[in-house]
Amino acid sequence: MLKCTACGRGYSLRKPYQRCECGEPLELELFKSVPGIGRRVWERFSGFFPFDLKPELSLGEGDTPLTKAKKLSKELGVKLYLKNETTNPTWSFKDRGTYLGIHRALQLGFEKIGTVSTGNMAASVAAYGAYAGLETYILVSSTIAEEKLKALEVYGAKIIKVHGDYGELYYKSLEIGQKKGIYFINSDDPFRIEGYKSISFEIIEEITPDYVVIPTSSGGLFRGIVKGFLELKESGLIENLPRFVVVQAEGCSPICKAFNSGKDRIERFESPHTIAHAIENPYPPSGNAVLRRLRELDGLCVTVRDGEILEAQRALGREGLFVQPASATGVSAIRKLRERGVIKEGAKVVSILTGAGLKTLSHIEAPKVEECSLESLEECFRW
Amino acid sequence: MLKCTACGRGYSLRKPYQRCECGEPLELELFKSVPGIGRRVWERFSGFFPFDLKPELSLGEGDTPLTKAKKLSKELGVKLYLKNETTNPTWSFKDRGTYLGIHRALQLGFEKIGTVSTGNMAASVAAYGAYAGLETYILVSSTIAEEKLKALEVYGAKIIKVHGDYGELYYKSLEIGQKKGIYFINSDDPFRIEGYKSISFEIIEEITPDYVVIPTSSGGLFRGIVKGFLELKESGLIENLPRFVVVQAEGCSPICKAFNSGKDRIERFESPHTIAHAIENPYPPSGNAVLRRLRELDGLCVTVRDGEILEAQRALGREGLFVQPASATGVSAIRKLRERGVIKEGAKVVSILTGAGLKTLSHIEAPKVEECSLESLEECFRW
């Protein structure tokens, strides 16, 4: 049974419902189960997922490293762990959700899938659609950068550049999907959320965090991670929930704006502008659902500036991890929360590194290099 | 004890020997052990590695997916498995070797490391050097593309552009390293080879291949994979070795040229030119060692053209995997060997996908896209 995250209304699982009549997103009820053994998170936590997950639809997503930050832990005075989602098959966390979404589409008998995305999710849906042999439609905004289109090309999806309001496109795609028999696995599809739970399961296998920091755009990732922890608690596998921290870019922060001003509903963020394009959604479809969870669970919402993001991206590089700007926001947020005394010294903090830095090379400056001739190379080593 | 792969001369492990006086590469003797349990390949096969591997030096390399190719298996008439090394922390197989190399540098008391590379290995050594807190020197060729320099920037390594013969630079760096106290973890360092063995161990945990196809440049990856299988056989874990296939680009194929003309030693390949830059080494330092192994084990050496490589890159995209051109060479080689009747129908073939396609976007053409307005979007769905 799917239930509305706002009004609680129930919807049958037999039809492709994705949003409630009231406009808010749907979600599956909490699963309660016990973990088992297995090489992959999908096997170990099979009792927590809505269907048997098929290896033949998998590209090997999940079971990503949880890397302890050395320099940053010392510098920030916390135990900082980085959940490195850049090692997924299309190099972002989206693959976990797409894997579940593909199952859902096939379960309902769809032979066509699609998504609305300009970045990580586009590549992910194109890749999984190709592997499953489904016709795949990617709706991109008319302002998409050429490097992103190139990274989609090889998967062979049909790409449609849409001129018009990009926020509207989310809703329009669901409408068209119903008419044309295309299952749109958009950012906060209820089954995508189920896939993201696996991040929480993997974290808890290694540590019990005090804080989990989540770069947030549509709200899908946040909802999935929170649902995962709620299910772990419901199943008696953890005693307390961590405190959840939403991070947004200051230049596009509709959720933090509403949360920090005590509002119940998000408003469209005017003139969004940030270097963290992967989280630049001015009117996130799960924005209100995230707001509700933040209030219910005493969460936090933090905004960070582009300059801070770029600095954090470099700091993560010094830990050996090259992430896209959106993924670096967590480190900036933790720094702020430490300065404000919210996060206590020695706390165990997990920051989610959502996607690979290789995806967004354009803003990186070419490094300073020393130029030497082979003959006089030795003299160049005078550091 | 390190032994020369050519003359068999032994060298103490206490000193940073990397090559024999005769000029050929050194290698550790075969390990014989039994696998155990553990989440990571380094734990399960700990008895096969030369030292205790430290989690605090690891960025989570290894344990990559082995993905069954669906369309290509049918098309080529084999059971094709793709070892997806693009999901490593710096998105190439190099991380496995760097992980071991860092251990070696620290074991010998070095506080500085380096490498000679223009691509995958540069990023890998820069990342692991940063994580281990070591001063790291990356020697790149003067013709390096800006996108590659950008991908190195964040790790904070010292980058030196060297003007002069790039093949010479390998030997020159070892010389300078000895004088300046820098451990150069170059392409075929004996401990790098030890790291690559883990690929063989992971393959054998899932299937028993008839063929393993390896894109080959310096020869380090090939040597590591072969050594892994030899150790599995020596330990009684497999009965027969797979047949090993070296693939090179036709425009830079010094090993195949020597092998297929019956020569004992490789010669410098004149005017190398291929789109598969990651395997464009005209005078590979382990070239003769690879030649010896190919003869000893009845291996194969196949060359493929740039056009075939690009076609294979797209075919792999249709399996949901976006690889760099060098990684696609394996598929082209398998196609040739099937056409020639060398690989029999139904054989189990593993092709190693060495690195991520995101690393080399420049040669990809922007895809054809449909342009639509939001209002008339529905009419655009007329495929």
Interface residues (C-beta under 8 A of the other chain):
Chain A: E56 S58 L59 G60 D63 T64 P65 L66 T67 K68 K70 K71 N84 T86 T87 N88 P89 T90 W91 A123 A127 Y128 A130 Y131 G133 E135 Y137 L139 V140 S142 E146 E147 L149 K150 A151 L152 E153 V154 Y155 G156 K158 I159 I160 K161 V162 H163 G164 D165 E168 L169 K172 I176 K179 K180 I182 Q313 R314 L316 G317 R318 E319 G320 L321 F322 A356 G357 L358 K359 L361 I364 E365 A366 P367 K368 V369 E370 E371 C372 S373 L374 E375 L377 E378 C380 F381 W383
Chain B: E56 S58 L59 G60 D63 T64 P65 L66 T67 K68 K70 K71 N84 T86 T87 N88 P89 T90 W91 A123 A127 Y128 A130 Y131 G133 E135 Y137 L139 V140 S142 E146 E147 L149 K150 A151 L152 E153 V154 Y155 G156 K158 I159 I160 K161 V162 H163 G164 D165 E168 L169 K172 I176 K179 K180 I182 Q313 R314 L316 G317 R318 E319 G320 L321 F322 A356 G357 L358 K359 L361 I364 E365 A366 P367 K368 V369 E370 E371 C372 S373 L374 E375 L377 E378 C380 F381 W383
